[in-house]
Amino acid sequence: MIYLDWRILDYMSDDPLQAGIEALRAGHRREARRLFGDLVREQPDNAAAWWYLAAVLSDPEQKSHCLRQVLRLLPDHTEARQMLADIERQVARPTPPGGLERPIMEALESREGLVAVPPAQDHSEVVSPPVFSEARIMLAAGTLALLAIAGTAVLFATGAISGFLGIEGPPPTPSPRPINFGVPACTLTGGDQTTAIFVNNTGFTIDLLQGPEGQEEFLHRLAPGAQGTVEVTQPGTEVRYVVRVEAEGVVGGGARYNLPRGNICQIPLN
């Protein structure tokens, strides 16, 4: 969650900042982003503008940049430092393995000709290649044949041989993916009013409802990329929200939120 602490409330007298807060409260996220962006360009040392701009940005790198600016101006800002650490942990990705290094082999001369040995091997005595008898070769061939027969049986049993031979079987039925409610990003604005802004990032048209199970009240129908603003009538109490969707491969979901009083909270639907 994003909170505005008392150390940067002095900037609340700036009219562009107030306009950005009102745009955010009304659900006009793009307009709020423009106002806060213009403000930080004109006033690069305005910590409150950087803080609110981080609240309306969705790109992790851009959000991190804004939080670093807040810490540049207010190094002891605990919330900004914690949020920056959380974002950096989320976007971190493990470095893919580069593969195993192939050892450089050396060629040494022996009674049987050139023999390849690793560089760490003792070169004082080169061991001649082993000589296998005909009986051992036949035994190894028979063992490999038995293993091949057993492997083919396993492939038939698991159905993997069908794909290898081009035999089409019935495709597996994928489990429908539920729609998830994200963690609210809240911005303290003061006053008693609390606003929830739901952002549809699912790619499907969804219906947003609220209320106890079996008594849900319809709030918004959100197209992909759209957002719906909900005024929370009882801030500080738990409210149940539900999403319903009619689309193949996806099902609705639900969540309960206890949103604080005097905040604007953005909730992503993914």
C-alpha positions as CSV (number, residue, x, y, z in Angstrom):
1,M,0.0,0.0,0.0
2,I,1.1,3.6,-0.6
3,Y,0.6,6.0,2.3
4,L,1.5,9.7,2.4
5,D,3.2,10.5,5.7
6,W,3.1,13.9,7.5
7,R,6.6,14.9,6.4
8,I,5.5,15.7,2.9
9,L,2.0,17.0,3.6
10,D,3.4,20.6,3.1
11,Y,3.2,20.1,-0.6
12,M,-0.6,19.6,-0.5
13,S,-1.1,23.3,-1.0
14,D,0.1,23.0,-4.6
15,D,-2.8,23.3,-7.0
16,P,-1.5,20.8,-9.6
17,L,-1.1,18.2,-6.8
18,Q,-4.6,18.8,-5.6
19,A,-5.9,18.4,-9.2
20,G,-4.0,15.2,-9.6
21,I,-5.5,13.8,-6.4
22,E,-9.0,14.8,-7.5
23,A,-8.4,13.1,-10.9
24,L,-7.2,9.9,-9.1
25,R,-10.3,10.0,-6.8
26,A,-12.6,10.3,-9.8
27,G,-10.9,7.2,-11.4
28,H,-9.1,9.3,-14.2
29,R,-5.8,7.5,-13.8
30,R,-4.3,8.7,-17.0
31,E,-5.1,12.4,-16.2
32,A,-3.7,12.0,-12.7
33,R,-0.5,10.4,-14.2
34,R,-0.2,13.4,-16.6
35,L,-0.7,16.0,-13.8
36,F,1.8,14.3,-11.5
37,G,4.3,13.9,-14.3
38,D,4.1,17.6,-15.3
39,L,4.6,18.5,-11.7
40,V,7.8,16.5,-11.1
41,R,9.2,17.9,-14.3
42,E,8.6,21.5,-13.1
43,Q,9.4,20.7,-9.4
44,P,11.9,17.8,-9.3
45,D,12.3,18.3,-5.6
46,N,8.6,17.8,-4.8
47,A,8.6,14.6,-2.8
48,A,4.8,14.4,-2.6
49,A,4.5,14.6,-6.4
50,W,7.0,11.8,-6.8
51,W,5.1,9.7,-4.2
52,Y,1.7,10.1,-5.9
53,L,3.3,9.5,-9.3
54,A,4.6,6.2,-8.0
55,A,1.0,5.4,-7.0
56,V,-0.5,5.8,-10.5
57,L,2.3,4.1,-12.4
58,S,2.0,0.3,-13.2
59,D,5.4,-0.3,-14.8
60,P,7.8,-1.6,-12.1
61,E,10.9,0.3,-13.4
62,Q,9.1,3.6,-13.6
63,K,7.5,3.1,-10.1
64,S,11.0,2.2,-8.8
65,H,12.4,5.4,-10.3
66,C,9.8,7.5,-8.5
67,L,10.4,5.8,-5.2
68,R,14.2,6.5,-5.5
69,Q,13.4,10.1,-6.0
70,V,11.4,10.1,-2.8
71,L,14.3,8.6,-1.0
72,R,16.7,11.1,-2.5
73,L,14.6,13.9,-1.0
74,L,13.6,12.0,2.2
75,P,16.3,9.3,2.9
76,D,14.5,8.2,6.1
77,H,11.1,7.5,4.3
78,T,10.6,3.9,5.6
79,E,7.5,3.2,3.5
80,A,9.2,4.2,0.2
81,R,12.2,2.1,1.0
82,Q,10.1,-1.0,1.9
83,M,8.0,-0.6,-1.3
84,L,11.1,-0.2,-3.4
85,A,12.5,-3.4,-1.9
86,D,9.3,-5.3,-2.6
87,I,9.2,-4.2,-6.2
88,E,12.8,-5.2,-6.8
89,R,12.1,-8.6,-5.3
90,Q,9.1,-9.1,-7.6
91,V,10.9,-8.2,-10.8
92,A,14.1,-10.1,-10.0
93,R,14.7,-13.1,-12.3
94,P,17.3,-15.8,-11.9
95,T,20.1,-15.7,-14.4
96,P,19.8,-18.7,-16.9
97,P,22.5,-21.2,-16.7
98,G,25.2,-20.8,-19.4
99,G,25.7,-24.5,-19.8
100,L,28.6,-26.8,-18.7
101,E,32.1,-25.9,-19.8
102,R,33.6,-28.5,-22.1
103,P,37.0,-29.6,-20.9
104,I,39.9,-29.0,-23.4
105,M,41.2,-32.5,-24.3
106,E,44.9,-33.2,-25.1
107,A,46.1,-35.8,-27.5
108,L,49.0,-38.0,-26.4
109,E,50.7,-40.7,-28.3
110,S,50.6,-44.3,-27.0
111,R,51.3,-47.8,-28.4
112,E,47.8,-47.8,-29.9
113,G,48.1,-44.3,-31.5
114,L,46.7,-41.0,-30.2
115,V,44.7,-41.1,-27.0
116,A,42.6,-38.1,-25.8
117,V,43.0,-37.3,-22.1
118,P,41.8,-34.3,-19.9
119,P,44.5,-31.8,-19.0
120,A,44.2,-32.7,-15.3
121,Q,45.0,-36.3,-15.9
122,D,48.4,-37.6,-15.0
123,H,50.3,-37.9,-18.3
124,S,53.1,-40.0,-16.9
125,E,51.4,-43.2,-17.9
126,V,48.7,-43.5,-20.6
127,V,46.3,-46.4,-20.2
128,S,45.5,-48.3,-23.3
129,P,41.9,-48.5,-24.4
130,P,40.1,-51.5,-22.9
131,V,39.6,-54.5,-25.2
132,F,36.2,-56.1,-25.0
133,S,35.6,-59.7,-25.7
134,E,33.0,-60.9,-28.2
135,A,30.9,-62.4,-25.3
136,R,30.8,-59.0,-23.5
137,I,29.7,-57.3,-26.7
138,M,26.9,-59.7,-27.3
139,L,25.8,-59.4,-23.6
140,A,25.7,-55.6,-23.9
141,A,23.7,-55.8,-27.1
142,G,21.1,-58.1,-25.6
143,T,20.8,-55.8,-22.6
144,L,20.2,-52.7,-24.8
145,A,17.6,-54.6,-26.7
146,L,15.7,-55.5,-23.5
147,L,15.9,-51.9,-22.4
148,A,14.5,-50.7,-25.7
149,I,11.5,-53.1,-25.5
150,A,10.8,-52.0,-22.0
151,G,11.0,-48.3,-22.9
152,T,8.6,-48.9,-25.8
153,A,6.1,-50.6,-23.5
154,V,6.3,-47.6,-21.1
155,L,5.7,-45.2,-24.0
156,F,2.6,-47.1,-25.1
157,A,1.3,-47.2,-21.6
158,T,1.7,-43.5,-21.0
159,G,0.4,-42.5,-24.5
160,A,3.7,-40.8,-25.4
161,I,4.2,-43.1,-28.4
162,S,1.1,-41.8,-30.0
163,G,2.5,-38.4,-30.5
164,F,5.8,-39.8,-31.8
165,L,4.0,-41.9,-34.4
166,G,1.6,-39.1,-35.4
167,I,-1.4,-40.7,-33.8
168,E,-3.7,-38.0,-32.5
169,G,-5.4,-38.6,-29.2
170,P,-8.1,-36.5,-27.5
171,P,-6.5,-33.3,-26.3
172,P,-6.4,-32.8,-22.5
173,T,-9.0,-30.4,-21.1
174,P,-7.3,-27.5,-19.4
175,S,-8.5,-26.3,-16.1
176,P,-10.2,-22.9,-16.2
177,R,-8.1,-20.0,-14.8
178,P,-9.7,-18.0,-12.0
179,I,-9.6,-14.2,-12.0
180,N,-7.4,-12.9,-9.2
181,F,-7.9,-9.8,-7.1
182,G,-4.6,-8.0,-6.6
183,V,-3.2,-6.2,-3.5
184,P,-4.7,-2.7,-3.1
185,A,-2.3,0.3,-3.7
186,C,-3.7,2.9,-1.4
187,T,-2.9,6.6,-1.3
188,L,-3.8,8.7,1.8
189,T,-5.9,11.8,0.8
190,G,-7.4,12.9,4.1
191,G,-11.1,13.2,5.0
192,D,-13.6,10.5,5.6
193,Q,-14.2,9.3,2.0
194,T,-12.7,6.1,0.7
195,T,-12.6,5.2,-3.0
196,A,-11.8,1.8,-4.6
197,I,-10.8,1.8,-8.3
198,F,-10.9,-1.7,-9.9
199,V,-8.7,-2.1,-13.0
200,N,-9.6,-4.9,-15.5
201,N,-6.3,-6.4,-16.7
202,T,-7.9,-9.8,-17.7
203,G,-8.5,-9.3,-21.4
204,F,-12.2,-10.3,-20.9
205,T,-15.4,-8.3,-20.2
206,I,-16.3,-8.9,-16.5
207,D,-19.0,-8.0,-14.1
208,L,-18.1,-6.5,-10.7
209,L,-20.4,-7.1,-7.7
210,Q,-20.3,-6.6,-4.0
211,G,-22.1,-8.0,-1.0
212,P,-22.5,-11.3,1.0
213,E,-22.8,-14.6,-0.8
214,G,-26.2,-14.9,-2.5
215,Q,-27.0,-11.2,-2.0
216,E,-24.4,-9.6,-4.3
217,E,-25.2,-6.2,-5.8
218,F,-24.1,-5.4,-9.4
219,L,-21.6,-2.5,-9.6
220,H,-19.9,-2.3,-13.0
221,R,-19.5,-4.1,-16.3
222,L,-15.8,-3.6,-17.2
223,A,-14.4,-4.1,-20.7
224,P,-10.8,-5.2,-21.0
225,G,-8.5,-2.4,-19.8
226,A,-11.4,-0.4,-18.3
227,Q,-11.7,0.6,-14.6
228,G,-14.6,1.1,-12.3
229,T,-14.8,3.4,-9.3
230,V,-16.6,2.4,-6.2
231,E,-17.3,4.7,-3.2
232,V,-16.8,2.6,0.0
233,T,-19.8,3.4,2.2
234,Q,-18.3,2.0,5.4
235,P,-14.5,2.4,5.4
236,G,-12.6,0.3,7.9
237,T,-15.0,-2.6,7.6
238,E,-14.6,-5.8,5.5
239,V,-16.5,-5.8,2.2
240,R,-16.8,-8.8,-0.2
241,Y,-16.3,-8.2,-3.9
242,V,-17.0,-10.7,-6.7
243,V,-16.1,-10.9,-10.4
244,R,-18.2,-12.9,-12.8
245,V,-17.3,-13.6,-16.4
246,E,-18.7,-15.6,-19.4
247,A,-15.6,-16.7,-21.3
248,E,-13.9,-20.0,-22.2
249,G,-10.9,-20.9,-20.1
250,V,-11.6,-18.5,-17.3
251,V,-13.8,-18.3,-14.2
252,G,-14.7,-15.6,-11.8
253,G,-13.2,-14.9,-8.4
254,G,-13.7,-13.0,-5.2
255,A,-11.9,-11.2,-2.4
256,R,-12.6,-9.4,0.9
257,Y,-11.0,-6.0,1.6
258,N,-10.9,-3.8,4.6
259,L,-10.0,-0.5,3.0
260,P,-8.8,2.3,5.3
261,R,-10.7,5.6,5.8
262,G,-9.6,8.6,3.7
263,N,-7.8,6.7,1.0
264,I,-7.9,6.1,-2.8
265,C,-7.1,2.4,-3.4
266,Q,-6.4,0.9,-6.8
267,I,-7.1,-2.9,-7.1
268,P,-5.9,-4.8,-10.2
269,L,-8.0,-7.7,-11.5
270,N,-5.7,-10.2,-13.3
